[in-house]
Amino acid sequence: MEQHDPKELGFDAERLERVSSITERYIEAGEIAGAVAAVARRGQVAYLRAHGRRDIEHDSPMTSDALFRIYSMSKPIATAALMMFVERGLVRLTDPLSRFVPEFAGMSVYLAGEEPPFRTEPADREILVWDLLTHTAGLAYGIGDEHPVEKEFERTVWAAAAGNPALSLADLSALIARLPLVHHPGTNWRYSVACDLMGAIIEVVTGRSFAEVLATDVFAPLGMHETWFTIPESEYPRVAQVYAMHENGLEPDADPPIMAYWGQRAHPSGGGGLVSTVADYLKFEEMLRNEGKIDDGFLLSPRTVRTMMQDHLPPGLARWDDPGAGFGFGGRGITDTRYAREYGSVGQYSWGGAANTHFWIDPQERISAVVMLQRVPAFEIQITDDIRTAVYQALVD
């Protein structure tokens, strides 16, 4: 990526270098192995740096073109892909999920019990596509939550997926539908497997694999030629190692067995399965910041992108403890800067991944930024928050 003079883009160059000093501080403290960060304004890159090591054990330096497991930063991409088919009239926001996956008709909701058979009651209504987009479907995820349904999800759904690479997205969806919901649809915000189900919907309406649809309909038009579910063998040397903190410091962490990074799987995860680079993800961000516009037209319409990036959670709906933020389709947004617990503007759209990758788009300031590192679990360190602060304090116009 070509870099431009930060001053011409409204940054104080010396202040912007605080992004580097913050990153180096985390590396020197042994909190992370390395990181890559990029900041663009008005469509031009003001900052791009790689720090530290891609792989500690082999003393491999971090490079700006390193490949990262972006985990839940896959979700906005899956969401944008689904919205393309909403625009084409193949999917409606008000469609019941059971239109595409019949097993989701007549769902039940958990009431009590530590293990199956749970005590349940009939769901008040069906899950809608809208609920998937806003994480209000009441679905579980099975990623460490102590709720009995979440624990059963991990034991049954993910165990089956991990042991069967040939399991299709349709079959995975049917497995998910066997478990009760944690909440009635539309009553709570709960992070869930919703984006994996979006992949299943896309396969139904297109007759093509979800991976193929992303490759041809999203990545190719955006020029994202280094974003995949399965990493080409020739690119293995560029993959950043994932680390977790142990008693003796950072140690390599194993990949989730359900991911397709090192081999083909018939159930690519729209919720967390993609690998990408900083440069590629910035292209996706810039498309959203430009309200869907790309070089030769529009990937999504401006109104669709504005819909994705606005808050859709009704007042009073249970959510994270952050009164200045809401949730749109596939990402979090600042709704009131008086109460937001971070730098940014109203309308800022962001999300992160389980290994502490993070992006944000600020349409008012015309900023797109992305930070990629590989340290699990998410939220154990605050480097991405610190980098975002460093970016905003460097703005001088």
CORQUI-V231103 format. One record per residue. N is the residue number from 1. RES is the residue in three letters. SS is DSSP state (2 for helix, 1 for strand, 0 for the rest). PHI is phi in radians with two decimals (NA if undefined). PSI is psi in degrees with one decimal (NA if undefined). Layout:
# CORQUI-V231103
n=<N	N>
res=<RES	RES>
ss=<SS	SS>
phi=<PHI	PHI>
psi=<PSI	PSI>
This chain:
# CORQUI-V231103
n=<1	2	3	4	5	6	7	8	9	10	11	12	13	14	15	16	17	18	19	20	21	22	23	24	25	26	27	28	29	30	31	32	33	34	35	36	37	38	39	40	41	42	43	44	45	46	47	48	49	50	51	52	53	54	55	56	57	58	59	60	61	62	63	64	65	66	67	68	69	70	71	72	73	74	75	76	77	78	79	80	81	82	83	84	85	86	87	88	89	90	91	92	93	94	95	96	97	98	99	100	101	102	103	104	105	106	107	108	109	110	111	112	113	114	115	116	117	118	119	120	121	122	123	124	125	126	127	128	129	130	131	132	133	134	135	136	137	138	139	140	141	142	143	144	145	146	147	148	149	150	151	152	153	154	155	156	157	158	159	160	161	162	163	164	165	166	167	168	169	170	171	172	173	174	175	176	177	178	179	180	181	182	183	184	185	186	187	188	189	190	191	192	193	194	195	196	197	198	199	200	201	202	203	204	205	206	207	208	209	210	211	212	213	214	215	216	217	218	219	220	221	222	223	224	225	226	227	228	229	230	231	232	233	234	235	236	237	238	239	240	241	242	243	244	245	246	247	248	249	250	251	252	253	254	255	256	257	258	259	260	261	262	263	264	265	266	267	268	269	270	271	272	273	274	275	276	277	278	279	280	281	282	283	284	285	286	287	288	289	290	291	292	293	294	295	296	297	298	299	300	301	302	303	304	305	306	307	308	309	310	311	312	313	314	315	316	317	318	319	320	321	322	323	324	325	326	327	328	329	330	331	332	333	334	335	336	337	338	339	340	341	342	343	344	345	346	347	348	349	350	351	352	353	354	355	356	357	358	359	360	361	362	363	364	365	366	367	368	369	370	371	372	373	374	375	376	377	378	379	380	381	382	383	384	385	386	387	388	389	390	391	392	393	394	395	396	397>
res=<MET	GLU	GLN	HIS	ASP	PRO	LYS	GLU	LEU	GLY	PHE	ASP	ALA	GLU	ARG	LEU	GLU	ARG	VAL	SER	SER	ILE	THR	GLU	ARG	TYR	ILE	GLU	ALA	GLY	GLU	ILE	ALA	GLY	ALA	VAL	ALA	ALA	VAL	ALA	ARG	ARG	GLY	GLN	VAL	ALA	TYR	LEU	ARG	ALA	HIS	GLY	ARG	ARG	ASP	ILE	GLU	HIS	ASP	SER	PRO	MET	THR	SER	ASP	ALA	LEU	PHE	ARG	ILE	TYR	SER	MET	SER	LYS	PRO	ILE	ALA	THR	ALA	ALA	LEU	MET	MET	PHE	VAL	GLU	ARG	GLY	LEU	VAL	ARG	LEU	THR	ASP	PRO	LEU	SER	ARG	PHE	VAL	PRO	GLU	PHE	ALA	GLY	MET	SER	VAL	TYR	LEU	ALA	GLY	GLU	GLU	PRO	PRO	PHE	ARG	THR	GLU	PRO	ALA	ASP	ARG	GLU	ILE	LEU	VAL	TRP	ASP	LEU	LEU	THR	HIS	THR	ALA	GLY	LEU	ALA	TYR	GLY	ILE	GLY	ASP	GLU	HIS	PRO	VAL	GLU	LYS	GLU	PHE	GLU	ARG	THR	VAL	TRP	ALA	ALA	ALA	ALA	GLY	ASN	PRO	ALA	LEU	SER	LEU	ALA	ASP	LEU	SER	ALA	LEU	ILE	ALA	ARG	LEU	PRO	LEU	VAL	HIS	HIS	PRO	GLY	THR	ASN	TRP	ARG	TYR	SER	VAL	ALA	CYS	ASP	LEU	MET	GLY	ALA	ILE	ILE	GLU	VAL	VAL	THR	GLY	ARG	SER	PHE	ALA	GLU	VAL	LEU	ALA	THR	ASP	VAL	PHE	ALA	PRO	LEU	GLY	MET	HIS	GLU	THR	TRP	PHE	THR	ILE	PRO	GLU	SER	GLU	TYR	PRO	ARG	VAL	ALA	GLN	VAL	TYR	ALA	MET	HIS	GLU	ASN	GLY	LEU	GLU	PRO	ASP	ALA	ASP	PRO	PRO	ILE	MET	ALA	TYR	TRP	GLY	GLN	ARG	ALA	HIS	PRO	SER	GLY	GLY	GLY	GLY	LEU	VAL	SER	THR	VAL	ALA	ASP	TYR	LEU	LYS	PHE	GLU	GLU	MET	LEU	ARG	ASN	GLU	GLY	LYS	ILE	ASP	ASP	GLY	PHE	LEU	LEU	SER	PRO	ARG	THR	VAL	ARG	THR	MET	MET	GLN	ASP	HIS	LEU	PRO	PRO	GLY	LEU	ALA	ARG	TRP	ASP	ASP	PRO	GLY	ALA	GLY	PHE	GLY	PHE	GLY	GLY	ARG	GLY	ILE	THR	ASP	THR	ARG	TYR	ALA	ARG	GLU	TYR	GLY	SER	VAL	GLY	GLN	TYR	SER	TRP	GLY	GLY	ALA	ALA	ASN	THR	HIS	PHE	TRP	ILE	ASP	PRO	GLN	GLU	ARG	ILE	SER	ALA	VAL	VAL	MET	LEU	GLN	ARG	VAL	PRO	ALA	PHE	GLU	ILE	GLN	ILE	THR	ASP	ASP	ILE	ARG	THR	ALA	VAL	TYR	GLN	ALA	LEU	VAL	ASP>
ss=<0	0	1	0	0	2	2	2	2	0	1	0	2	2	2	2	0	2	2	2	2	2	2	2	2	2	2	2	0	0	0	0	0	1	1	1	1	1	1	1	1	0	0	1	1	1	1	1	1	1	1	1	1	1	1	0	0	0	0	1	1	0	0	0	0	0	1	1	1	0	2	2	2	2	2	2	2	2	2	2	2	2	2	2	2	2	2	0	0	0	0	0	0	0	0	1	2	2	2	0	0	2	2	2	0	0	0	1	1	1	1	1	0	0	0	0	0	0	1	1	1	1	0	0	0	0	0	1	2	2	2	2	2	2	0	0	0	0	0	0	0	0	0	0	0	0	0	2	2	2	2	2	2	2	2	2	2	2	2	2	2	2	0	0	0	0	0	0	2	2	2	2	2	2	2	2	2	0	0	0	1	0	0	0	0	0	0	1	0	0	0	0	0	2	2	2	2	2	2	2	2	2	2	2	2	2	0	0	0	2	2	2	2	2	2	2	2	2	2	2	2	2	0	0	0	0	0	1	0	0	0	0	2	2	2	2	2	2	1	0	0	0	1	1	1	1	0	0	1	1	1	1	0	0	0	0	0	0	0	0	0	0	0	0	0	0	0	0	0	0	0	0	0	0	1	1	0	2	2	2	2	2	2	2	2	2	2	2	2	0	0	0	1	1	0	0	1	1	0	0	0	2	2	2	2	2	2	2	0	0	0	0	0	0	0	0	0	1	0	0	0	0	0	0	1	1	1	0	0	0	0	1	1	1	0	0	0	0	0	0	0	0	0	0	0	0	0	0	1	1	1	1	0	0	0	0	0	1	1	1	1	1	0	0	0	0	1	1	1	1	1	1	0	0	1	1	0	0	0	0	0	0	2	2	2	2	2	2	2	2	2	2	2	0	1	0	0>
phi=<NA	-1.30	-1.73	-2.07	-1.10	-0.96	-1.05	-1.17	-1.81	1.58	-1.88	-1.43	-1.07	-1.15	-1.14	-1.14	-1.17	-1.13	-1.03	-1.16	-1.16	-1.14	-1.05	-1.10	-1.09	-1.18	-1.16	-1.12	-1.38	1.33	-1.42	-2.44	-1.43	-3.07	-2.81	-2.22	-2.34	-2.41	-2.30	-2.08	-2.41	0.98	1.44	-2.13	-1.42	-1.69	-2.59	-2.64	-2.46	-2.02	-2.27	1.36	-2.13	-1.33	-2.58	-1.16	-1.07	-1.79	0.91	-1.53	-1.17	-1.21	-2.20	-1.18	-1.77	-1.08	-1.70	-2.16	-1.30	-1.61	0.77	-1.24	-1.24	-1.22	-1.06	-1.06	-1.20	-1.06	-1.12	-1.07	-1.10	-1.10	-1.13	-1.08	-1.50	-1.14	-1.06	-1.47	1.38	-1.54	-2.38	-1.95	-1.07	-1.64	-1.15	-1.23	-1.00	-1.15	-1.09	-1.82	-2.22	-0.99	-1.10	-1.52	-1.28	1.14	-1.25	-1.93	-2.16	-1.06	-2.06	-2.85	2.01	-1.55	-2.70	-1.06	-1.39	-1.29	-1.48	-2.37	-2.42	-1.11	-1.10	-1.09	-2.73	-1.36	-1.26	-1.81	-0.95	-0.93	-1.14	-1.12	-1.14	-1.87	0.98	-2.08	-1.36	1.50	-1.29	-1.57	-2.31	1.31	-2.26	1.80	-1.17	-1.50	-1.07	-0.94	-1.20	-1.09	-1.16	-1.22	-1.02	-1.13	-1.22	-1.85	-1.16	-1.23	-1.13	-1.16	-1.16	-1.13	-1.55	-2.47	-1.04	-1.47	-1.07	-1.42	-1.09	-1.12	-1.21	-1.07	-1.07	-1.12	-1.11	-1.07	-1.19	-1.28	-1.60	-1.23	-1.30	-1.47	-2.37	-1.16	-0.95	1.48	-1.79	-2.56	-1.56	-2.47	-1.03	-2.67	-1.42	-0.93	-1.28	-1.17	-1.22	-1.06	-1.05	-1.14	-1.07	-1.06	-1.12	-1.13	-1.40	-1.83	1.25	-2.12	-1.24	-1.02	-1.07	-1.15	-1.07	-1.07	-1.10	-1.59	-1.66	-2.02	-1.18	-1.09	-1.07	-1.52	1.26	-1.56	-1.58	-2.24	-2.21	-2.54	-1.44	-2.00	-1.33	-1.03	-0.99	-1.13	-1.73	-0.91	-1.09	-1.60	-1.38	-1.33	-1.30	-1.52	-2.19	-2.25	-1.49	-2.15	-0.99	-1.74	1.89	-1.21	-2.33	-0.98	-2.00	-1.31	-1.30	-1.02	-1.17	-1.45	-1.45	-1.80	-0.94	-1.90	-3.05	-1.22	-2.32	-1.46	-2.24	-1.04	-1.59	-1.21	-1.51	-2.97	-1.73	-1.56	-2.01	-2.67	-2.04	-1.04	-1.13	-1.12	-1.17	-1.10	-1.11	-1.11	-1.05	-1.12	-1.06	-1.17	-1.07	-1.55	0.96	1.59	-1.30	-2.23	-0.94	-1.92	2.50	-2.34	-1.35	-2.31	-1.33	-0.96	-1.19	-1.13	-1.13	-1.09	-1.12	-1.01	-1.65	-1.76	-1.23	-2.12	-1.57	-1.10	-0.97	1.54	-1.20	-1.02	-2.70	-1.11	-1.41	-2.63	-1.18	-1.72	-2.35	-2.30	-2.42	-1.72	-1.82	1.45	-2.85	-1.59	-2.38	-1.34	-1.90	-2.70	-1.19	-1.17	-2.03	-1.16	-1.72	-2.89	-1.25	2.64	-2.14	-1.02	1.73	-1.04	-2.13	-2.70	-2.93	-2.42	-2.08	-1.10	-1.77	1.22	-1.39	-2.76	-2.39	-2.63	-2.22	-2.06	-1.06	-1.14	-1.55	1.01	-1.91	-2.21	-2.46	-2.57	-2.18	-2.25	-2.56	-2.37	-2.41	-1.90	-1.44	-1.15	1.25	-1.35	-2.19	-2.09	-1.08	-1.19	-1.12	-1.15	-1.17	-1.05	-1.04	-1.10	-1.15	-1.24	-1.22	-1.52	-1.25	-2.21	-2.30>
psi=<133.0	131.3	147.2	165.3	118.3	-35.7	-39.4	-18.8	11.0	15.4	147.8	116.3	-39.5	-42.2	-37.6	-27.4	-9.3	-22.7	-42.9	-44.1	-35.4	-46.2	-45.6	-34.7	-41.7	-36.6	-47.1	-29.8	-4.1	17.4	-30.8	159.2	-41.5	174.4	158.5	135.1	144.6	141.0	125.1	146.2	135.8	31.4	4.7	143.1	120.7	-23.6	132.1	115.0	145.3	133.1	150.1	-148.4	143.2	-32.1	112.3	-44.4	-35.0	6.5	41.9	123.1	146.1	140.2	155.6	-17.5	18.0	150.7	132.8	143.3	114.6	-4.9	-119.5	-6.1	-3.9	-27.6	-47.8	-31.7	-46.1	-38.4	-46.5	-39.3	-44.1	-39.8	-25.4	-35.4	-20.6	-44.0	-33.7	0.9	12.0	-20.0	139.6	147.3	-27.7	2.3	139.0	144.5	-30.9	-15.5	-31.8	-33.2	93.0	-25.0	-16.4	4.2	139.7	45.9	156.2	164.0	135.7	137.1	-46.3	165.6	141.2	-22.0	161.4	148.4	125.9	155.2	129.7	172.8	158.2	141.4	145.2	-33.7	175.2	157.9	131.4	159.6	-40.2	-41.7	-36.4	-43.9	-28.4	4.6	42.3	21.7	-16.7	5.4	156.6	-179.3	-35.6	43.1	52.4	-10.5	143.2	-1.4	139.2	-38.1	-38.3	-43.3	-37.1	-34.6	-46.5	-39.2	-33.6	-58.4	-56.6	-31.0	-41.8	-40.3	-40.9	-34.2	-1.1	88.3	-23.1	-4.9	125.5	164.6	-34.6	-43.1	-38.5	-43.0	-41.0	-36.6	-42.7	-38.6	-14.9	-22.0	149.4	160.3	156.9	-32.2	159.8	141.5	134.9	1.4	-18.1	151.9	120.9	119.9	133.8	-174.6	14.2	-41.2	-24.8	-35.9	-28.6	-39.3	-39.3	-40.6	-45.5	-39.7	-38.1	-46.1	-18.5	-24.2	14.3	164.1	149.4	-42.2	-40.9	-41.3	-46.0	-43.5	-43.3	-36.0	-21.5	-59.6	-43.1	-50.0	-30.2	-6.9	26.0	79.7	2.2	39.5	120.5	160.4	-39.7	123.1	126.6	139.2	-33.0	-18.9	1.0	-40.4	-17.5	-3.8	127.3	136.8	140.1	137.3	153.1	153.4	126.5	-177.9	-35.4	15.7	-161.2	132.9	147.2	142.0	142.3	147.9	147.8	133.5	-13.1	-10.2	154.1	20.7	-41.7	8.3	158.7	139.0	146.2	0.7	64.9	138.9	109.1	-15.8	-19.8	16.8	-0.5	150.7	139.0	179.5	164.9	-43.6	-42.6	-45.9	-32.2	-32.3	-41.3	-44.5	-44.3	-33.6	-45.1	-42.8	-34.5	18.9	47.3	-10.2	135.0	180.0	-43.9	28.5	-133.6	131.2	-42.0	157.3	154.5	-39.3	-35.1	-44.9	-41.3	-37.0	-44.0	-39.5	3.6	158.1	133.0	11.0	123.8	152.4	135.8	-10.8	132.8	134.1	-174.2	160.9	76.2	92.8	-12.0	9.2	151.8	-163.6	131.5	-129.1	109.4	-0.2	164.2	147.2	145.3	127.9	-22.5	109.7	-14.9	-29.0	-7.9	139.1	43.0	165.0	148.8	-177.1	159.4	130.6	-7.2	135.9	131.3	164.1	166.4	175.3	166.7	-22.0	25.4	29.3	153.7	144.5	157.9	153.0	126.7	95.5	-34.5	-43.7	-2.6	43.0	138.5	130.1	149.6	138.2	129.9	127.3	177.8	84.3	120.0	154.1	171.2	153.3	3.4	-26.0	164.3	29.7	-40.2	-33.9	-42.4	-38.6	-40.8	-42.6	-42.7	-35.4	-46.7	-35.2	-14.8	-11.9	128.2	9.1	NA>
